[in-house]
Amino acid sequence: MGPQHEAGPRVAILLGTKNGERFLAEQLSSLAWQTHRNWHLEVSDDASTDATLEVLTQFQKRYPKNVTIRRGPCRGIAANFLSLVTDASIRADYYAYCDQDDVWEPNKLTQAIEWIMSRNPAVPALHCGRTRLIDGSGAEIGLSPLFKFPPGFRNALVQNIAGGNTMVFNHAARKRLLLGGVPDVALHDWWTYLVVAGYGGDLRYEPFPSVRYRRHKGNSVGPPMGVRDAPKRIGRVMNGRFRAVSEANLTALSPFMCSLPEESQYVFRRFVDARRAGPFSRPLKMIRSGVYRQTILDNVGLAAATLFGRI
């Protein structure tokens, strides 16, 4: 099996790699078995020193017209992925981030595209969702949290609800990302959610997993998940790491302000004002900004961070 160009809209699969030889072949095989056939794989490799490039080259030999491999910027994972999504030479109807060590279910692209095609193509649209967790051997170990509050800009300012490995978005969303270039942010997926939500885009958090997300010791990034990991998430907020990531996001988003819808501008200003307020007025201002996270425990952590100026 393999991609066929005549079968539906074109999807650019954006794969960032670095020393991923252990699981990469399995991921590539899952791309080849997608029920949506019209895809092109764009790979950016950050100077891998293992057999990653050999694995990629073998896959490229199988599908020579459908795989492009390039040298990455070597400035971290976020820059690697954002260098792909902001490369204007890559043109498609839809775009999908892809991690090197996951496994896609066969309907992953089809499910996302069917929803996006039901939306107005002139409006940014982002499909993301839950994942099925697997270990290094591929055995299922659970599910990522099921978030129930609606996605939106007020959520995106303080939380990324889904990993980039689940994200598929349309060209209207990609055009907004092009405006920002490759900003100095920590997480490409959070940045993507923030930009699309900020522009009032259509957002879909899919509760039924279409990605098997591999959790193993070699993961370069991977957020703590579930109730048992809640203390870790709260710890990240309280130790100042969350504030640093948030500061980078806000700095990168600031040049967009004049082009965002009025409601997003209003929320942004209120959130920034709350962050800069003194300890006595900060909690009330944060409440008035309307920002929220997806679980009670996470919102407890958000409240604590607000009180101690760690937001």
C-alpha positions as CSV (number, residue, x, y, z in Angstrom):
1,M,0.0,0.0,0.0
2,G,1.1,3.6,-0.5
3,P,-0.2,7.1,-1.1
4,Q,-2.1,7.9,-4.3
5,H,-2.3,11.5,-5.4
6,E,-5.8,11.3,-6.9
7,A,-7.4,10.2,-3.7
8,G,-8.8,13.3,-2.0
9,P,-7.2,16.5,-0.6
10,R,-3.4,16.6,-0.2
11,V,-2.0,16.3,3.3
12,A,1.5,17.4,4.3
13,I,2.7,15.2,7.2
14,L,5.3,17.1,9.1
15,L,7.7,14.8,10.9
16,G,10.5,16.1,13.1
17,T,13.2,13.5,13.9
18,K,16.3,13.1,16.0
19,N,17.8,9.8,16.9
20,G,14.6,8.0,16.5
21,E,15.7,4.7,14.9
22,R,14.2,2.5,17.6
23,F,10.5,3.2,16.8
24,L,10.6,5.1,13.5
25,A,10.0,2.2,11.1
26,E,6.8,1.3,12.9
27,Q,5.5,4.8,12.7
28,L,6.4,5.1,9.0
29,S,4.5,1.9,8.4
30,S,1.4,3.3,10.1
31,L,1.6,6.3,7.7
32,A,1.7,3.9,4.7
33,W,-1.5,2.2,5.9
34,Q,-3.6,5.4,6.3
35,T,-7.0,5.1,4.7
36,H,-6.5,8.6,3.4
37,R,-4.0,8.0,0.6
38,N,-3.0,11.5,-0.7
39,W,-0.2,12.5,1.6
40,H,3.3,13.8,1.3
41,L,5.8,13.2,4.2
42,E,8.1,16.2,4.9
43,V,10.9,15.3,7.3
44,S,13.2,17.6,9.2
45,D,16.1,15.7,10.9
46,D,18.0,17.4,13.7
47,A,21.4,15.9,13.0
48,S,20.6,12.3,14.1
49,T,23.7,10.2,15.0
50,D,21.9,6.8,14.9
51,A,20.3,5.0,12.0
52,T,17.4,7.4,11.7
53,L,18.4,8.7,8.3
54,E,18.9,5.2,7.0
55,V,15.4,4.2,8.1
56,L,14.0,7.4,6.4
57,T,16.0,6.7,3.2
58,Q,14.6,3.2,3.0
59,F,11.1,4.5,3.3
60,Q,11.8,7.2,0.7
61,K,13.0,4.5,-1.7
62,R,9.6,2.8,-1.3
63,Y,7.7,6.1,-2.0
64,P,10.2,8.4,-3.8
65,K,7.5,10.9,-4.9
66,N,6.0,11.2,-1.5
67,V,8.9,11.7,0.9
68,T,11.2,14.7,1.3
69,I,14.1,14.7,3.9
70,R,15.9,17.8,4.9
71,R,18.4,19.0,7.5
72,G,16.7,20.5,10.6
73,P,17.7,23.8,12.3
74,C,19.1,21.9,15.4
75,R,17.5,24.4,17.8
76,G,15.2,22.1,19.7
77,I,12.0,20.2,19.0
78,A,9.7,23.2,18.7
79,A,12.0,24.9,16.1
80,N,12.3,21.7,14.2
81,F,8.5,21.3,13.7
82,L,7.9,25.1,13.2
83,S,10.6,25.2,10.5
84,L,8.5,22.7,8.6
85,V,5.1,24.4,9.1
86,T,6.5,27.8,8.2
87,D,8.3,26.6,5.0
88,A,6.2,28.3,2.3
89,S,7.5,25.8,-0.3
90,I,5.4,23.1,1.4
91,R,1.9,23.4,0.0
92,A,-1.1,21.2,0.9
93,D,-4.8,21.4,1.8
94,Y,-4.2,20.1,5.3
95,Y,-1.2,19.7,7.6
96,A,-0.4,17.1,10.3
97,Y,2.4,17.0,12.9
98,C,3.9,13.6,13.3
99,D,6.1,12.3,16.1
100,Q,8.8,9.8,15.4
101,D,7.9,7.2,18.0
102,D,4.1,6.9,17.9
103,V,1.8,4.8,15.8
104,W,-1.1,6.2,13.9
105,E,-4.4,4.3,13.6
106,P,-5.4,3.7,10.0
107,N,-8.3,6.3,10.1
108,K,-6.2,9.0,11.8
109,L,-6.1,11.4,8.8
110,T,-9.5,10.4,7.5
111,Q,-11.2,11.2,10.8
112,A,-9.6,14.6,11.1
113,I,-10.1,15.6,7.4
114,E,-13.8,14.6,7.4
115,W,-14.4,17.0,10.3
116,I,-12.2,19.8,8.9
117,M,-14.0,19.6,5.5
118,S,-17.3,20.3,7.2
119,R,-16.0,23.7,8.4
120,N,-15.6,26.9,6.5
121,P,-12.2,26.6,4.6
122,A,-11.6,30.4,5.1
123,V,-11.6,29.9,8.9
124,P,-8.6,28.3,10.7
125,A,-9.6,24.8,11.8
126,L,-7.6,22.5,14.1
127,H,-8.5,18.9,14.9
128,C,-6.7,17.3,17.9
129,G,-7.6,14.8,20.6
130,R,-7.1,12.1,23.0
131,T,-4.4,9.4,22.7
132,R,-4.0,5.7,23.5
133,L,-0.9,5.3,25.6
134,I,1.6,2.5,24.9
135,D,4.9,1.5,26.4
136,G,8.2,0.8,24.6
137,S,7.0,-2.6,23.6
138,G,3.8,-1.3,22.1
139,A,1.6,-2.6,25.0
140,E,-1.4,-0.4,25.9
141,I,-1.0,1.2,29.3
142,G,-4.0,3.5,29.4
143,L,-5.5,6.6,27.8
144,S,-4.7,10.3,28.0
145,P,-7.1,12.4,30.0
146,L,-10.5,13.1,28.5
147,F,-11.0,16.8,28.6
148,K,-14.6,18.0,28.8
149,F,-14.5,21.8,28.7
150,P,-14.5,23.3,25.3
151,P,-11.2,24.3,23.7
152,G,-10.7,28.0,23.1
153,F,-8.4,31.0,23.6
154,R,-9.1,31.3,27.3
155,N,-7.9,27.7,27.7
156,A,-5.0,28.0,25.3
157,L,-3.5,30.9,27.2
158,V,-2.9,28.6,30.2
159,Q,-2.9,25.0,28.8
160,N,-2.3,22.9,25.8
161,I,-5.1,20.4,25.6
162,A,-3.5,18.0,23.1
163,G,-0.1,16.9,21.7
164,G,1.1,17.9,18.3
165,N,1.0,14.2,17.4
166,T,-2.8,14.4,17.2
167,M,-3.0,17.7,15.4
168,V,-4.4,18.1,11.8
169,F,-5.2,21.6,10.6
170,N,-6.3,23.4,7.4
171,H,-4.5,25.9,5.2
172,A,-6.2,28.8,6.8
173,A,-4.6,27.8,10.1
174,R,-1.3,27.3,8.5
175,K,-1.4,30.8,6.9
176,R,-1.7,32.3,10.4
177,L,1.3,30.2,11.6
178,L,3.3,31.5,8.7
179,L,2.9,35.0,10.0
180,G,4.8,34.2,13.1
181,G,7.8,32.5,11.6
182,V,9.7,30.3,14.0
183,P,9.2,32.1,17.4
184,D,11.3,31.2,20.4
185,V,8.6,29.1,22.1
186,A,9.1,25.8,24.0
187,L,6.2,23.8,22.5
188,H,5.2,23.9,18.8
189,D,1.8,22.2,19.6
190,W,0.9,24.7,22.3
191,W,1.9,27.5,20.0
192,T,-0.3,26.1,17.2
193,Y,-3.3,25.8,19.6
194,L,-2.7,29.3,20.8
195,V,-2.6,30.9,17.4
196,V,-5.6,29.0,15.9
197,A,-7.7,29.7,19.1
198,G,-6.5,33.3,19.2
199,Y,-7.8,33.8,15.6
200,G,-11.2,32.4,16.6
201,G,-10.6,29.3,14.7
202,D,-12.8,26.1,14.7
203,L,-11.4,23.7,17.3
204,R,-12.3,20.0,17.7
205,Y,-11.0,17.9,20.6
206,E,-11.7,14.3,19.6
207,P,-12.5,12.0,22.5
208,F,-11.8,8.8,20.5
209,P,-8.0,8.2,20.1
210,S,-6.5,7.8,16.7
211,V,-2.9,7.9,17.8
212,R,-1.0,5.4,19.9
213,Y,1.3,7.7,21.9
214,R,4.4,5.9,23.1
215,R,5.7,6.8,26.6
216,H,9.2,5.6,27.2
217,K,12.5,6.8,28.7
218,G,13.7,8.3,25.5
219,N,10.8,10.8,25.1
220,S,12.3,14.2,24.6
221,V,9.0,15.9,25.6
222,G,5.9,14.5,27.1
223,P,3.5,16.2,29.5
224,P,2.4,14.5,32.7
225,M,-1.0,13.0,32.2
226,G,-4.0,11.9,34.3
227,V,-4.9,12.2,37.9
228,R,-1.7,10.4,39.2
229,D,0.4,12.9,37.3
230,A,-1.5,16.0,38.6
231,P,1.1,16.7,41.3
232,K,3.8,16.9,38.6
233,R,1.7,19.3,36.5
234,I,1.1,21.5,39.6
235,G,4.8,21.3,40.4
236,R,5.7,22.6,36.9
237,V,3.4,25.5,37.5
238,M,4.8,26.3,41.0
239,N,8.5,25.9,40.2
240,G,8.4,28.7,37.6
241,R,8.7,26.6,34.5
242,F,5.1,27.3,33.5
243,R,5.6,31.0,33.9
244,A,8.7,30.9,31.6
245,V,6.8,29.0,28.9
246,S,3.8,31.3,29.2
247,E,6.0,34.4,29.0
248,A,7.6,33.0,25.8
249,N,4.1,32.3,24.3
250,L,2.8,35.8,25.1
251,T,5.9,37.5,23.7
252,A,5.6,35.5,20.5
253,L,1.9,36.3,20.3
254,S,2.2,40.0,20.9
255,P,2.9,41.0,17.3
256,F,-0.3,39.3,16.2
257,M,-2.5,41.5,18.5
258,C,-3.7,44.0,15.9
259,S,-4.9,41.2,13.6
260,L,-6.7,39.1,16.2
261,P,-10.5,39.4,16.7
262,E,-11.5,42.0,19.3
263,E,-12.6,39.3,21.8
264,S,-9.2,37.7,21.7
265,Q,-7.5,41.0,22.1
266,Y,-9.7,41.8,25.1
267,V,-8.9,38.4,26.7
268,F,-5.2,38.8,26.0
269,R,-5.0,42.2,27.5
270,R,-6.9,41.1,30.7
271,F,-4.6,38.1,31.1
272,V,-1.4,40.1,30.7
273,D,-2.7,42.7,33.1
274,A,-3.6,40.0,35.7
275,R,-0.1,38.5,35.4
276,R,1.5,41.9,36.0
277,A,-0.8,42.9,38.9
278,G,0.2,43.0,42.5
279,P,-0.6,40.1,44.9
280,F,-3.8,41.6,46.2
281,S,-5.5,42.4,42.9
282,R,-4.0,39.6,40.9
283,P,-6.5,36.8,41.8
284,L,-9.6,38.9,41.0
285,K,-8.1,40.1,37.7
286,M,-7.2,36.5,36.7
287,I,-10.8,35.4,37.4
288,R,-12.1,38.3,35.3
289,S,-9.8,37.3,32.4
290,G,-11.8,34.1,32.2
291,V,-8.8,31.8,31.6
292,Y,-9.3,28.1,32.7
293,R,-7.7,24.7,32.6
294,Q,-9.4,21.4,32.0
295,T,-9.6,19.7,35.4
296,I,-10.4,20.7,39.0
297,L,-6.9,19.8,40.1
298,D,-5.3,21.8,37.3
299,N,-7.4,24.8,38.1
300,V,-6.4,24.5,41.8
301,G,-2.8,24.6,40.6
302,L,-3.6,27.6,38.4
303,A,-5.2,29.4,41.4
304,A,-2.1,28.7,43.6
305,A,0.2,29.9,40.8
306,T,-1.8,33.1,40.6
307,L,-1.6,33.7,44.3
308,F,2.2,33.2,44.3
309,G,2.9,35.0,41.0
310,R,4.0,31.9,39.1
311,I,1.5,32.3,36.2
